Amino acid sequence: MKKKVIAGLVFSALLVYLSIRGIDFPGVAEGFRTIHYGYVPPTLALLFLMQVLRSYRWGLILSPLAKIDQFSLFSVTSAGFLAIVAIPARLGELARPYLITKKSDLKMSSAFGTIIVERVLDSLTVLVIAGSVLLFIPLPPWLVRASVLFLLVTLALLAVMILMILKQEASLRIMTLLIGKLPARYAEGLNRLIRHFLQGFRIMVNPVLLASVAGLSLLIWLIDVLAIYLLFLAFGFQLPVTAAFVLMIILIIGIAIPTAPGFIGNWHYFCILGLSLFGVPRTDALTFAIIYHALSIGIVIILGLAFLPFNRFSIADLRRQAQSVDAGAQS
């Protein structure tokens, strides 16, 4: 854990250096003064709407397991996303499933399974968008290769998830063989943990719910593109809508890399990289990255802090969930 945190901080520092190297800092300050700030409120409204839709979509994914009211879903989603941006080494990903178990009868492993479903569908949606963008604008070869690799991995995960829930008993028998050499108390606990985990995939065999979640995923990312485009207008960038799609895709790939809390470094570097494809000077691109990062992370922090009193947790809580098989077995 400590090694991952240190590695993330070092890599983040490297990306910060690469982001600011050769930058005209007076130009950055001038950029802050010349932004059309009238575009900021609608951008924040779109970012807020994304969070609302994310919580509603998660409720649909959870619905085969438990019916949870929308306030609780939004509350947990807000606190959970705060944990994602604030806690290093991706440990914050466990916050939402951990917190939702406090408001329902769900098992931690089942709730975490729904997060996997959400991530896979998000990845697939973004990759479909990337494929569509290719019809209108040539993407850099490295981005095409990365997208193809992510697509293959995502489709493989999707196929495995559907197979595991359709052929659950057969899947469990195979896993039982694999864990059979463990001591009996560990093998039994892990087997129970896997059974609960697979329950989180149940939406994958419900075509109506799956289509609804897929539609919401597409809507969420289209709203993100619109928010980016509004910021283009705020900065006076004469860029096509396709540029907003490309920047979103590159940024999603960039922030998937575990670095410092708040995606500091990778957010800025990959923003600059994406905008450079459309001829935006590095100084202007860094100014854009700073503002876009501040708005996106700012809305997450504000909502997270607002709902944190209703969703108490600690890093120790999440670490225990991540490391203890026995705890999951007895839950």
C-alpha positions as CSV (number, residue, x, y, z in Angstrom):
1,M,0.0,0.0,0.0
2,K,2.7,2.5,1.0
3,K,4.8,1.6,-2.1
4,K,1.8,2.3,-4.3
5,V,1.2,5.6,-2.7
6,I,4.8,6.6,-3.0
7,A,4.9,5.5,-6.6
8,G,1.7,7.4,-7.4
9,L,3.1,10.6,-5.8
10,V,6.4,10.3,-7.7
11,F,4.6,9.8,-11.0
12,S,2.2,12.7,-10.2
13,A,5.2,15.0,-9.5
14,L,6.7,13.9,-12.8
15,L,3.5,14.8,-14.7
16,V,3.3,18.1,-12.9
17,Y,6.8,18.9,-14.1
18,L,6.0,17.9,-17.6
19,S,2.8,20.0,-17.5
20,I,4.6,23.2,-16.4
21,R,7.8,22.8,-18.3
22,G,8.2,25.7,-20.7
23,I,5.0,27.4,-19.6
24,D,4.6,31.2,-19.7
25,F,3.2,31.7,-16.2
26,P,2.3,35.4,-16.8
27,G,0.3,34.1,-19.8
28,V,-1.5,31.7,-17.4
29,A,-2.3,34.6,-15.1
30,E,-3.6,36.6,-18.0
31,G,-5.7,33.6,-19.1
32,F,-7.5,33.6,-15.7
33,R,-8.4,37.3,-16.2
34,T,-9.7,36.9,-19.7
35,I,-12.0,33.9,-19.2
36,H,-15.7,34.5,-19.9
37,Y,-16.9,33.4,-16.4
38,G,-20.5,33.5,-17.5
39,Y,-20.0,30.0,-18.8
40,V,-18.9,28.7,-15.4
41,P,-22.4,28.4,-13.7
42,P,-23.9,26.3,-16.5
43,T,-20.7,24.1,-16.5
44,L,-21.1,23.6,-12.8
45,A,-24.8,22.8,-13.3
46,L,-23.9,20.1,-15.8
47,L,-21.2,18.6,-13.5
48,F,-23.8,18.5,-10.7
49,L,-26.3,16.8,-13.0
50,M,-23.7,14.2,-13.8
51,Q,-23.5,13.3,-10.1
52,V,-27.3,13.1,-9.8
53,L,-27.4,10.8,-12.9
54,R,-24.6,8.6,-11.5
55,S,-26.4,8.1,-8.3
56,Y,-29.7,7.2,-10.1
57,R,-27.9,4.8,-12.4
58,W,-26.2,3.1,-9.5
59,G,-29.7,2.6,-8.0
60,L,-30.7,0.8,-11.1
61,I,-27.7,-1.4,-10.9
62,L,-28.4,-2.1,-7.3
63,S,-32.2,-2.7,-7.8
64,P,-32.0,-6.5,-8.4
65,L,-30.4,-6.7,-4.9
66,A,-32.1,-3.9,-2.9
67,K,-34.4,-0.9,-3.3
68,I,-32.6,2.2,-1.9
69,D,-34.1,5.7,-1.8
70,Q,-32.6,8.3,-4.1
71,F,-31.4,10.6,-1.2
72,S,-29.3,7.8,0.3
73,L,-27.9,6.9,-3.2
74,F,-27.0,10.5,-3.9
75,S,-25.6,11.0,-0.3
76,V,-23.4,7.9,-0.6
77,T,-22.3,8.7,-4.2
78,S,-21.2,12.2,-3.1
79,A,-19.2,10.9,-0.1
80,G,-17.9,8.0,-2.2
81,F,-16.6,10.2,-5.0
82,L,-14.9,12.5,-2.4
83,A,-13.1,9.4,-1.2
84,I,-12.0,8.5,-4.7
85,V,-10.4,11.9,-5.3
86,A,-9.0,12.3,-1.7
87,I,-7.6,8.8,-0.9
88,P,-4.6,7.6,-2.9
89,A,-4.0,4.1,-4.4
90,R,-7.7,3.8,-5.5
91,L,-8.6,2.7,-2.0
92,G,-11.5,5.3,-2.2
93,E,-13.3,3.0,-4.7
94,L,-14.4,0.9,-1.7
95,A,-16.1,3.8,0.0
96,R,-19.4,3.6,-1.9
97,P,-20.0,-0.1,-1.5
98,Y,-18.9,0.1,2.2
99,L,-21.2,3.1,2.9
100,I,-24.2,1.6,1.1
101,T,-24.0,-1.5,3.3
102,K,-24.7,0.8,6.3
103,K,-28.0,1.9,4.7
104,S,-29.2,-1.5,3.5
105,D,-28.9,-5.2,4.0
106,L,-26.5,-5.5,1.1
107,K,-23.2,-7.5,1.6
108,M,-20.0,-5.5,1.0
109,S,-18.9,-8.0,-1.8
110,S,-22.3,-7.7,-3.6
111,A,-22.2,-3.9,-3.5
112,F,-18.6,-3.9,-4.8
113,G,-19.8,-6.2,-7.6
114,T,-22.1,-3.4,-8.7
115,I,-19.2,-1.0,-8.8
116,I,-17.4,-3.3,-11.2
117,V,-20.5,-3.4,-13.4
118,E,-20.6,0.4,-13.4
119,R,-17.0,0.7,-14.4
120,V,-17.2,-1.8,-17.2
121,L,-20.3,-0.1,-18.7
122,D,-18.6,3.3,-18.4
123,S,-15.5,2.0,-20.2
124,L,-17.6,0.4,-22.9
125,T,-19.6,3.6,-23.4
126,V,-16.5,5.7,-23.7
127,L,-15.0,3.3,-26.2
128,V,-18.1,3.3,-28.3
129,I,-17.9,7.1,-28.3
130,A,-14.3,6.9,-29.3
131,G,-15.2,4.6,-32.2
132,S,-17.9,7.0,-33.3
133,V,-15.5,10.0,-33.2
134,L,-13.2,8.1,-35.6
135,L,-15.8,8.5,-38.3
136,F,-15.4,12.3,-38.1
137,I,-11.8,12.9,-37.1
138,P,-8.6,10.8,-37.3
139,L,-7.3,10.0,-33.8
140,P,-3.6,9.7,-33.0
141,P,-2.3,6.1,-33.5
142,W,-1.3,5.8,-29.9
143,L,-4.9,6.7,-28.8
144,V,-6.4,4.3,-31.3
145,R,-4.1,1.5,-30.0
146,A,-4.9,2.3,-26.4
147,S,-8.7,2.4,-27.2
148,V,-8.5,-1.0,-29.0
149,L,-6.6,-2.5,-26.0
150,F,-9.1,-1.1,-23.5
151,L,-12.0,-2.3,-25.7
152,L,-10.7,-5.9,-25.8
153,V,-10.2,-5.9,-22.1
154,T,-13.6,-4.4,-21.4
155,L,-15.4,-6.9,-23.8
156,A,-13.5,-9.8,-22.1
157,L,-14.6,-8.6,-18.7
158,L,-18.2,-8.1,-19.9
159,A,-18.3,-11.6,-21.4
160,V,-16.9,-13.1,-18.2
161,M,-19.4,-11.2,-16.0
162,I,-22.3,-12.4,-18.1
163,L,-21.0,-16.0,-18.2
164,M,-20.4,-16.1,-14.5
165,I,-24.0,-14.9,-13.7
166,L,-25.6,-17.2,-16.3
167,K,-23.5,-20.2,-15.3
168,Q,-23.1,-19.3,-11.7
169,E,-23.0,-22.8,-10.3
170,A,-20.5,-23.9,-12.9
171,S,-18.4,-20.8,-12.3
172,L,-18.4,-21.5,-8.6
173,R,-17.4,-25.1,-9.1
174,I,-14.4,-23.9,-11.1
175,M,-13.4,-21.4,-8.4
176,T,-13.9,-24.0,-5.7
177,L,-11.3,-26.1,-7.4
178,L,-8.9,-23.2,-7.6
179,I,-9.3,-22.3,-3.9
180,G,-9.6,-25.8,-2.7
181,K,-5.9,-26.0,-1.6
182,L,-6.5,-23.2,0.9
183,P,-7.1,-24.1,4.6
184,A,-10.7,-25.1,5.0
185,R,-11.7,-21.9,7.0
186,Y,-10.3,-19.7,4.3
187,A,-11.6,-21.7,1.4
188,E,-15.2,-21.7,2.9
189,G,-15.0,-17.9,3.6
190,L,-13.7,-17.1,0.1
191,N,-16.3,-19.2,-1.5
192,R,-19.1,-17.4,0.3
193,L,-17.4,-14.0,-0.6
194,I,-17.4,-14.9,-4.3
195,R,-21.1,-16.0,-4.1
196,H,-22.0,-12.5,-2.7
197,F,-19.8,-10.8,-5.2
198,L,-21.5,-12.5,-8.2
199,Q,-24.8,-11.2,-7.0
200,G,-23.6,-7.7,-7.9
201,F,-23.6,-8.8,-11.6
202,R,-27.3,-9.7,-11.7
203,I,-28.3,-6.7,-13.8
204,M,-26.2,-8.2,-16.7
205,V,-29.0,-10.7,-17.4
206,N,-31.9,-8.2,-17.1
207,P,-32.1,-6.7,-20.7
208,V,-34.5,-3.9,-19.7
209,L,-32.4,-2.7,-16.8
210,L,-29.2,-3.1,-18.7
211,A,-30.5,-1.0,-21.6
212,S,-31.6,1.7,-19.1
213,V,-28.2,1.8,-17.4
214,A,-26.4,1.8,-20.8
215,G,-28.6,4.7,-21.9
216,L,-27.8,6.6,-18.7
217,S,-24.1,5.9,-19.2
218,L,-24.2,7.4,-22.6
219,L,-26.2,10.5,-21.3
220,I,-23.7,11.0,-18.5
221,W,-20.7,11.1,-20.8
222,L,-22.5,13.3,-23.4
223,I,-23.2,15.8,-20.6
224,D,-19.4,15.7,-19.8
225,V,-18.6,16.5,-23.4
226,L,-21.1,19.4,-23.3
227,A,-19.4,20.7,-20.1
228,I,-16.0,20.6,-21.8
229,Y,-17.4,22.4,-24.9
230,L,-18.9,25.2,-22.7
231,L,-15.4,25.7,-21.2
232,F,-14.0,25.9,-24.8
233,L,-16.4,28.8,-25.3
234,A,-15.4,30.3,-22.0
235,F,-11.7,30.4,-23.1
236,G,-12.6,31.5,-26.6
237,F,-11.2,28.3,-28.2
238,Q,-12.4,28.0,-31.8
239,L,-12.7,24.2,-31.6
240,P,-15.2,21.7,-33.0
241,V,-17.4,19.6,-30.7
242,T,-15.3,16.6,-31.8
243,A,-12.4,18.2,-29.9
244,A,-14.4,18.0,-26.7
245,F,-15.1,14.2,-27.3
246,V,-11.4,13.6,-28.0
247,L,-10.3,15.5,-24.8
248,M,-12.8,13.6,-22.7
249,I,-11.5,10.2,-24.0
250,I,-7.8,11.2,-23.5
251,L,-8.6,12.5,-20.0
252,I,-10.4,9.4,-19.0
253,I,-7.4,7.3,-20.0
254,G,-5.1,9.7,-18.1
255,I,-6.9,9.7,-14.8
256,A,-7.2,5.9,-14.8
257,I,-3.5,6.0,-13.8
258,P,-3.2,5.9,-10.0
259,T,-1.3,9.1,-8.9
260,A,-1.7,11.7,-6.2
261,P,-5.1,12.5,-4.6
262,G,-7.3,14.7,-6.8
263,F,-5.7,13.4,-10.0
264,I,-3.1,16.2,-9.7
265,G,-0.6,16.0,-12.5
266,N,-2.3,13.4,-14.7
267,W,-5.4,15.5,-15.2
268,H,-3.3,18.5,-16.3
269,Y,-0.8,16.7,-18.4
270,F,-3.4,14.8,-20.4
271,C,-5.6,17.9,-20.8
272,I,-2.6,19.6,-22.3
273,L,-1.9,16.6,-24.5
274,G,-5.4,16.4,-25.7
275,L,-5.7,20.1,-26.5
276,S,-2.3,20.1,-28.3
277,L,-3.8,17.8,-30.9
278,F,-5.9,20.8,-31.9
279,G,-3.2,23.4,-31.9
280,V,-4.0,25.0,-28.6
281,P,-0.7,26.5,-27.1
282,R,0.6,24.8,-24.0
283,T,0.1,27.9,-21.8
284,D,-3.5,28.2,-22.8
285,A,-4.0,24.5,-22.4
286,L,-2.6,24.5,-18.9
287,T,-4.9,27.4,-17.9
288,F,-7.8,25.4,-19.3
289,A,-6.7,22.3,-17.4
290,I,-6.4,24.2,-14.1
291,I,-9.9,25.7,-14.4
292,Y,-11.5,22.4,-15.6
293,H,-9.8,20.5,-12.8
294,A,-10.9,23.0,-10.2
295,L,-14.5,23.0,-11.3
296,S,-14.7,19.2,-11.7
297,I,-12.9,18.3,-8.5
298,G,-14.5,21.3,-6.7
299,I,-18.0,20.1,-7.2
300,V,-17.0,16.6,-6.0
301,I,-15.4,18.1,-2.8
302,I,-18.3,20.4,-2.1
303,L,-20.9,17.6,-2.5
304,G,-18.8,15.1,-0.6
305,L,-18.2,17.4,2.4
306,A,-21.9,18.3,2.4
307,F,-22.9,14.7,2.8
308,L,-19.9,13.4,4.8
309,P,-21.7,13.9,8.2
310,F,-24.3,11.4,7.0
311,N,-21.6,8.9,5.8
312,R,-18.8,8.5,8.3
313,F,-15.9,6.3,7.3
314,S,-12.1,6.2,7.7
315,I,-9.2,4.9,5.7
316,A,-8.8,2.2,8.2
317,D,-12.4,1.0,7.5
318,L,-11.6,0.8,3.8
319,R,-8.3,-0.9,4.3
320,R,-10.0,-3.5,6.4
321,Q,-12.5,-4.1,3.7
322,A,-9.8,-4.4,1.1
323,Q,-7.6,-6.8,3.0
324,S,-9.8,-9.0,5.2
325,V,-11.3,-12.1,3.6
326,D,-12.5,-13.3,7.0
327,A,-14.5,-10.1,7.5
328,G,-16.2,-10.7,4.1
329,A,-16.8,-14.3,4.8
330,Q,-18.6,-13.6,8.0
331,S,-20.7,-10.6,6.6
